[in-house]
Amino acid sequence: MNATEKMDAHTLELLEFHKVRELLATYAACSLGKDLARLAEPHRDVDRIREELALVTEMVGWATGGPQHYSGRSMEEMHKHLLITPQEWQAFLDDFQQTLDTFNVPPVEQAELFAIIESTRAAIVIAPLQENRDASA
């Protein structure tokens, strides 16, 4: 049996994945996000998970000035289907701030991290008028 076949319904029950869904729902900024979180399914392809983690590592290394070159899809391509609103972006920033504070990240490093994140805003957040147009597309 390969790794992709091991993540069956019984395994998810043992891992109490339903609790993970509910926890995710508590972090959602809107009712649609809560509904989507409750329908979330885990990746079952271990190789795909490894590929995604490698891309995240590349992107973070590249964004923070490391020698890595990001080879994944653009921020816009990765996020456009999510229709992230300015309010959801702000909720993310608030959560990020709380996380940095929890781990006692010094103010200078916090400012650097926020500058990196803000540099992606235009590619991720939809314009207010675009929200209704894209939702009907």
Summary of the structure (lengths in Angstrom):
residues: 137
radius of gyration: 17.5
end to end distance: 41.9
largest distance: 50.1
contacts: 289
relative contact order: 0.09
helix: 69%
strand: 1%
